[in-house]
């Protein structure tokens, strides 16, 4: 049996009839950039997340960059990011503020930002900086400890930029990620729980001033043609992506629930002392973007899965502090490094058949 890691074709089959009629109209009216469907998608996404504003942009990295720029930081600036995240998290904030300082904080047993280490580090360095931004990443479709995050952010006068790129629809105490921070960035890369048919991203906020700045920042600093009041970028969302995304959004709750159902089966049926299964943090309703298991013999396990026809992945084999360009940055990364050496992600997409799910459980248990 062959099991795909993801099945984007199955997603397309559900939406293509509705999409193709709109795409045909798009080619008739030629509203290729920031067409009316972009605003439609933004409105639908605000309702889905439960926030006031959403701004569609070109990709997830640019979403982080523009989110950081929208905070209008000044003086000595520090960004605190998790040690285990995709490199785009630091790329985005560094592109916004290349002269800022960047430090990486280790993760806890749930792969999320360790709040105890975060607070400890802030107690040491906060007084050295004028503006400090915490960038929590809701990794693998789980959530960070929002209560602790907001408490720490408030006591140390920090801004919060959520990287929600892997948590579309994940909830903490019934509220969705993307509604807690000063601003939040989502990647809409094709493989995400909500993915475009190319690069795309979206930013959410409840702050009207940040929202107005974002509208300008994504559009070359302009809200009116030829009137440029900010140094912005060309980071607009293409209309064709908004068409696809707004139709996929209709299915996202069902797709996320399917992922939760599959994980429930994985957790109950995979039985192997060589495999450590992921745990869900307290107060979190996850969306399981990734199902990250840990094993001491990763290469051997991956070879085994490949022979059994089970596609798999690694997130992330080289943590940021081990990359040459960031090796001199302050980093607490014991857990992140250990996980980077042991982690394997299994197929978790919502189109897995019952037979495929049982096959994965059986083969992993037999390893």
C-alpha positions as CSV (number, residue, x, y, z in Angstrom):
1,X,0.0,0.0,0.0
2,X,1.2,3.5,-0.8
3,X,0.1,6.4,1.6
4,X,0.7,10.0,0.5
5,X,1.9,12.5,3.1
6,X,-0.7,15.0,1.8
7,X,-3.4,14.9,-0.9
8,X,-3.9,18.4,-2.4
9,X,-5.6,16.9,-5.5
10,X,-8.5,15.6,-3.3
11,X,-9.0,19.1,-1.9
12,X,-9.2,20.5,-5.5
13,X,-11.8,17.9,-6.5
14,X,-14.1,19.3,-3.8
15,X,-13.9,23.0,-4.8
16,X,-13.0,23.0,-8.5
17,X,-16.5,23.5,-10.0
18,X,-17.1,26.6,-7.9
19,X,-13.5,27.9,-8.4
20,X,-13.4,27.4,-12.1
21,X,-16.5,29.5,-12.8
22,X,-15.0,32.4,-10.7
23,X,-11.5,31.9,-12.3
24,X,-13.1,32.1,-15.8
25,X,-14.8,35.4,-14.8
26,X,-11.5,36.6,-13.4
27,X,-9.8,36.2,-16.8
28,X,-12.7,38.1,-18.3
29,X,-12.5,41.1,-16.0
30,X,-8.7,40.9,-15.3
31,X,-8.8,41.9,-11.7
32,X,-5.8,39.8,-11.0
33,X,-4.4,41.6,-8.0
34,X,-6.5,42.7,-5.0
35,X,-9.7,41.9,-6.9
36,X,-13.0,41.8,-5.0
37,X,-12.5,38.1,-4.0
38,X,-9.6,39.2,-1.8
39,X,-11.9,41.3,0.4
40,X,-14.4,38.4,0.4
41,X,-11.8,36.0,1.6
42,X,-10.5,38.5,4.2
43,X,-14.0,38.9,5.6
44,X,-14.6,35.2,5.7
45,X,-11.3,34.7,7.5
46,X,-12.0,37.3,10.1
47,X,-15.3,35.5,10.9
48,X,-13.5,32.2,11.0
49,X,-10.8,33.4,13.4
50,X,-13.0,35.6,15.5
51,X,-11.0,38.8,15.0
52,X,-11.8,42.3,13.6
53,X,-9.5,42.6,10.7
54,X,-7.6,40.5,8.1
55,X,-5.2,41.5,5.4
56,X,-4.3,39.1,2.6
57,X,-0.6,39.1,1.5
58,X,1.8,37.4,-0.8
59,X,3.2,34.6,1.5
60,X,3.8,33.6,5.1
61,X,7.3,35.1,5.4
62,X,6.0,38.4,4.1
63,X,3.1,38.1,6.6
64,X,5.6,37.9,9.4
65,X,7.6,40.8,8.0
66,X,4.7,43.1,7.5
67,X,3.2,42.1,10.9
68,X,6.5,43.2,12.5
69,X,6.7,46.4,10.5
70,X,3.1,47.3,11.5
71,X,4.2,47.4,15.2
72,X,6.3,50.5,14.5
73,X,9.1,49.5,16.8
74,X,11.8,52.0,17.8
75,X,15.1,52.3,19.6
76,X,16.8,49.1,20.8
77,X,14.6,46.2,19.7
78,X,14.6,42.5,20.7
79,X,12.7,39.7,19.2
80,X,12.3,36.4,21.1
81,X,11.4,33.4,19.0
82,X,11.2,29.7,19.6
83,X,14.3,27.6,18.9
84,X,12.2,25.0,17.0
85,X,10.4,26.8,14.2
86,X,10.8,27.1,10.4
87,X,13.5,29.5,9.5
88,X,10.9,31.9,7.9
89,X,10.0,33.0,11.4
90,X,13.3,34.7,11.9
91,X,13.7,35.7,8.3
92,X,10.4,37.6,8.4
93,X,11.2,39.7,11.5
94,X,14.8,40.2,10.5
95,X,13.7,41.6,7.1
96,X,11.5,44.0,9.0
97,X,14.2,45.1,11.5
98,X,17.6,44.0,10.3
99,X,19.4,45.9,13.1
100,X,17.3,44.4,15.9
101,X,18.5,41.6,18.2
102,X,17.2,38.1,17.9
103,X,17.2,35.4,20.6
104,X,15.9,31.9,20.5
105,X,14.1,30.2,23.4
106,X,13.8,26.4,23.9
107,X,10.6,24.4,23.6
108,X,8.7,22.3,26.2
109,X,7.6,18.7,25.9
110,X,4.7,19.8,23.6
111,X,7.1,21.4,21.1
112,X,5.8,24.8,22.1
113,X,7.7,27.9,23.5
114,X,8.8,27.2,27.1
115,X,7.2,30.0,29.1
116,X,9.4,29.4,32.1
117,X,12.6,29.9,30.0
118,X,11.0,32.9,28.3
119,X,10.2,34.6,31.5
120,X,13.7,33.8,32.9
121,X,15.4,35.4,29.9
122,X,13.1,38.4,29.9
123,X,14.0,39.0,33.6
124,X,17.7,39.2,32.5
125,X,17.5,41.3,29.4
126,X,14.3,43.3,29.3
127,X,15.8,46.5,30.7
128,X,18.4,46.6,27.9
129,X,15.7,47.2,25.2
130,X,13.2,49.8,24.3
131,X,10.8,47.5,22.5
132,X,10.6,43.7,22.9
133,X,8.4,41.4,20.8
134,X,7.6,37.8,21.7
135,X,6.9,35.7,18.6
136,X,5.2,32.5,19.7
137,X,4.7,29.8,17.1
138,X,1.7,27.5,17.5
139,X,3.8,24.7,16.1
140,X,2.4,21.5,14.4
141,X,-1.2,22.7,14.9
142,X,-1.1,22.9,18.7
143,X,-1.1,26.1,20.8
144,X,1.3,27.8,23.2
145,X,0.2,28.5,26.7
146,X,-1.7,31.7,25.9
147,X,-2.5,32.6,29.6
148,X,1.2,32.5,30.5
149,X,2.1,34.3,27.3
150,X,-0.2,37.2,27.9
151,X,0.7,37.4,31.6
152,X,4.4,37.5,30.8
153,X,3.9,39.9,27.9
154,X,1.9,42.2,30.1
155,X,4.3,42.2,33.1
156,X,7.4,42.8,30.9
157,X,5.7,45.2,28.5
158,X,6.2,43.1,25.4
159,X,4.3,43.1,22.2
160,X,3.1,39.7,20.9
161,X,3.3,38.7,17.2
162,X,1.7,35.3,16.8
163,X,3.1,33.0,14.1
164,X,0.0,31.0,13.4
165,X,1.2,29.5,10.2
166,X,0.6,25.9,11.3
167,X,-2.5,26.5,13.4
168,X,-5.4,27.5,11.2
169,X,-8.4,26.9,13.4
170,X,-6.6,25.7,16.5
171,X,-8.1,26.9,19.8
172,X,-7.0,27.8,23.2
173,X,-9.9,27.8,25.7
174,X,-12.3,28.1,22.8
175,X,-10.6,31.0,21.1
176,X,-8.7,30.6,17.8
177,X,-5.1,31.4,17.3
178,X,-4.6,34.6,15.5
179,X,-7.0,36.4,17.8
180,X,-4.7,36.8,20.9
181,X,-1.6,38.8,19.8
182,X,-1.2,42.4,18.8
183,X,-0.9,41.0,15.3
184,X,-0.8,37.5,13.8
185,X,0.8,36.0,10.7
186,X,-0.5,33.0,8.8
187,X,1.2,31.2,5.9
188,X,-1.2,29.8,3.3
189,X,1.4,27.7,1.6
190,X,-0.3,24.8,-0.3
191,X,0.6,22.2,2.3
192,X,-1.0,24.1,5.3
193,X,-4.3,23.1,6.8
194,X,-5.7,26.0,4.7
195,X,-3.5,26.3,1.6
196,X,-3.5,28.2,-1.6
197,X,-2.4,27.0,-5.0
198,X,0.9,28.8,-4.7
199,X,2.4,31.2,-2.2
200,X,-0.1,33.3,-0.1
201,X,-0.5,34.5,3.4
202,X,-2.9,36.5,5.7
203,X,-2.5,38.7,8.7
204,X,-5.0,39.2,11.5
205,X,-5.4,41.9,14.2
206,X,-7.9,43.6,16.4
207,X,-6.1,46.9,16.3
208,X,-7.6,49.4,13.8
209,X,-4.3,51.4,13.5
210,X,-2.3,48.3,12.8
211,X,-4.9,47.2,10.2
212,X,-4.6,50.5,8.4
213,X,-0.8,50.4,8.4
214,X,-0.9,46.8,7.0
215,X,-3.2,47.8,4.1
216,X,-0.5,50.4,3.1
217,X,2.5,48.2,3.9
218,X,1.4,45.4,1.6
219,X,0.7,47.9,-1.3
220,X,3.9,49.9,-1.6
221,X,2.9,52.2,1.2
222,X,-0.2,53.4,-0.6
223,X,-4.0,53.3,0.1
224,X,-4.6,55.6,-2.9
225,X,-3.0,55.2,-6.3
226,X,0.3,57.2,-6.5
227,X,-0.1,58.5,-2.9
228,X,2.6,56.7,-0.9
229,X,2.8,57.6,2.8
230,X,4.9,54.7,4.1
231,X,7.9,52.7,2.8
232,X,5.9,49.6,1.9
233,X,6.5,46.6,-0.2
234,X,4.7,44.8,-3.1
235,X,3.2,42.0,-1.0
236,X,-0.3,41.9,-2.3
237,X,-2.5,38.8,-2.5
238,X,-3.4,37.6,-6.0
239,X,-7.1,37.3,-6.7
240,X,-6.8,33.7,-8.0
241,X,-5.4,32.6,-4.6
242,X,-8.3,34.3,-2.8
243,X,-10.8,32.5,-4.9
244,X,-9.3,29.1,-4.0
245,X,-8.8,30.0,-0.4
246,X,-12.4,31.3,0.3
247,X,-13.8,28.0,-1.1
248,X,-11.4,25.8,0.8
249,X,-12.3,27.8,4.0
250,X,-15.8,26.3,3.7
251,X,-14.3,22.9,4.4
252,X,-11.6,23.7,6.9
253,X,-13.6,22.9,10.1
254,X,-14.4,19.4,8.7
255,X,-10.8,18.8,7.5
256,X,-9.5,19.8,11.0
257,X,-12.0,17.5,12.7
258,X,-10.9,14.7,10.4
259,X,-7.3,15.2,11.5
260,X,-8.4,15.1,15.1
261,X,-10.3,11.8,14.5
262,X,-7.2,10.3,12.8
263,X,-4.9,11.3,15.7
264,X,-7.3,9.7,18.1
265,X,-6.9,6.4,16.2
266,X,-3.1,6.8,16.0
267,X,-2.9,7.5,19.7
268,X,-5.0,4.5,20.6
269,X,-3.7,2.0,18.0
270,X,0.0,2.7,17.6
271,X,1.8,0.7,20.2
272,X,5.5,0.6,20.0
273,X,8.0,1.3,22.9
274,X,10.4,2.7,20.3
275,X,8.0,5.5,19.3
276,X,7.0,8.5,21.4
277,X,3.7,9.9,20.3
278,X,2.9,13.7,20.7
279,X,0.8,15.0,23.5
280,X,-1.7,17.8,23.4
281,X,-1.1,20.8,25.7
282,X,-3.7,21.7,28.3
283,X,-6.6,23.9,27.2
284,X,-5.7,23.3,23.5
285,X,-8.0,22.1,20.7
286,X,-5.4,21.2,18.1
287,X,-5.7,21.0,14.3
288,X,-2.7,18.6,13.9
289,X,-0.9,20.2,11.0
290,X,1.9,17.7,11.7
291,X,1.9,14.4,13.7
292,X,5.4,14.5,15.2
293,X,6.6,11.2,16.7
294,X,10.0,10.8,18.2
295,X,12.4,7.8,17.8
296,X,16.0,7.2,18.6
297,X,16.8,5.4,15.3
298,X,15.3,7.9,12.9
299,X,17.2,6.9,9.7
300,X,16.3,3.3,10.2
301,X,12.7,4.1,10.9
302,X,12.4,6.3,7.8
303,X,13.9,3.6,5.6
304,X,11.3,1.2,7.1
305,X,8.4,3.6,6.4
306,X,9.7,4.2,2.8
307,X,9.8,0.4,2.2
308,X,6.2,0.1,3.4
309,X,5.1,2.9,1.1
310,X,4.3,5.4,3.9
311,X,5.4,8.9,3.0
312,X,6.9,10.9,5.9
313,X,8.8,14.1,6.7
314,X,11.1,15.7,9.2
315,X,10.3,19.1,10.8
316,X,13.0,20.5,11.3
317,X,16.3,18.6,10.9
318,X,18.5,21.7,11.4
319,X,17.4,24.1,14.0
320,X,18.0,27.8,13.5
321,X,20.9,28.1,16.0
322,X,22.8,25.4,14.1
323,X,22.6,27.3,10.8
324,X,25.9,29.2,10.0
325,X,24.2,32.6,9.7
326,X,22.6,32.4,13.2
327,X,25.2,30.4,15.1
328,X,26.4,33.5,17.0
329,X,22.8,34.4,18.2
330,X,21.8,33.7,21.8
331,X,19.9,30.4,21.9
332,X,18.5,28.0,24.5
333,X,17.9,24.9,22.4
334,X,18.4,21.6,24.4
335,X,15.0,20.2,23.7
336,X,14.7,21.7,20.2
337,X,18.0,20.1,19.2
338,X,17.1,16.7,20.7
339,X,13.7,16.8,18.9
340,X,15.4,17.8,15.6
341,X,17.5,14.6,15.8
342,X,14.5,12.3,16.6
343,X,11.4,13.7,15.0
344,X,9.5,12.1,12.1
345,X,6.1,13.2,10.9
346,X,3.5,10.7,9.7
347,X,0.7,11.3,7.1
348,X,-2.2,13.1,8.8
349,X,-4.2,14.7,6.0
350,X,-8.0,14.5,6.1
351,X,-8.3,12.3,3.0
352,X,-6.7,9.2,4.5
353,X,-9.0,6.2,4.1
354,X,-9.8,3.9,7.0
355,X,-7.6,1.2,5.4
356,X,-4.7,3.6,5.1
357,X,-5.1,4.8,8.7
358,X,-5.1,1.2,10.0
359,X,-2.2,0.3,7.8
360,X,-0.1,3.2,9.2
361,X,-1.0,2.1,12.8
362,X,-0.2,-1.5,12.0
363,X,3.1,-0.9,10.3
364,X,4.4,1.6,12.9
365,X,3.5,-0.7,15.7
366,X,5.4,-3.6,13.9
367,X,8.6,-1.5,13.6
